[in-house]
Amino acid sequence: MVFSSPIFLFCFFPAVYLGYQALPPRFRNGWLAAASVVFYAFGQLRYTLLLAASVLANYLFGRLLMRPSAHRKALLAGAAAANLLALGTFKYLDFLTGALNRLLGLALPLPGIVLPIGISFYTFQGLSYVIDVYRDPAEGTESLGKLVLYISFFPQLIAGPIIQYHDVSAQIDRRACTPGRTLYGLRRFIGGLAKKMLLANTAGQVADAVFALDAAGLDFRLAWLGAVCYTLQIYFDFSGYSDMAIGLGKLFGFDFAENFNLPYLSRSIREFWRRWHISLGSWFRGYLYIPLGGNRKGKRRTVFNKLAVFFATGLWHGANWTFVLWGLWHGLFAMLEEAGAIPRRLRRSRLGQAYTMLVVLLGFVLFRADTLGGACLIFAKMFSGAPAPIHTLTLYSLLNGWTVFLLLAAVLLAVGAPQRALARLDRSAPAAVRDGVHTALYAGLFALSVLALASADFNPFIYFQF
């Protein structure tokens, strides 16, 4: 079940929300936990037990780590091993088997394991919990129910943002659903739904068509079009999901941290990673980079630690060398910036934004391509060749008037132009005018999103595969 589906919008969510409001406060956490299990089981019933085992294992490790013991390091190692073994088996076993076959000339059969939805997200939340309890036993909980809700809460269960337990533990015990929070949550959800249905899906259809072409069907215009459209698709797909998750959290009284902050306005790769997938960057900083020593052990060790983080970031996204190279690509430019090879003057100007967007866009070609050869084909076409009539026909078939309008709207939204206009309206307009504009805007966005949903045969969420 995805947020942008009729069954969620018109059946599951209304039933869960109305039930939540009707129940006394002491029963609401149990209701949300049960609804979250149903939500997950609807998509992958057979892996519901895996989710339950993950929650139970982390709960038990947490309880043991809350007690005084001479074996706390061994317990932490066991908890980390259990989480990473599950993640490695279900996500990377095929990848590792194929790598061994190529490296050693073996013919081991691929296990063919279907990836459990959301395993990277709920595994990282479980890991962060036990690590925090190891660092401070007071961070733990004796309530299994609280941990069940923390890890399995459906708005952020299968595609984040990655939440840390200490950020929501007090909210699990006590939270408020005020009219203002409810209105904000609805608007945030509708905005995310519109990002997904109108912008991400439109850009995704163009990107998929381009990346499916062979060498004979591509020229430099189509290659650049595909790269730009995928760069728009992945941003609006993932930030749209995060907006919907944050909005749903508000509707049930939870405050989730922001996961994106206009990353395409960044003027350096280091700034980009402070604005893109913020919860993942924070996780790797707190649970990998700093434990490795951060920048406290000399320049060489700092370089190693940062490259390790970027390697892990790429690998976290998927079991493919293209993801690993994508992570290292970003790591390379982050290191060049830190070493001064990319001048600071550049990074303080509009040229810095252009440089950053070029690096990000080329990186997303690696990210999107199924193989390294496919990425190299797009790169080769982007920087060589001349227009050809047959390619012009393909280009025109992809770009009708509505598609061009939505792609332009996506570009403007990605650089914050509509957001700034609404902020000026909120500051200067009378309350009645402001409320009327917002009501009309979000009602229109919801209507357009539902119309798009009714006719959609293309509705994936990219980060579900991670």
Disulfide bonds with the S-S distance in Angstrom:
none
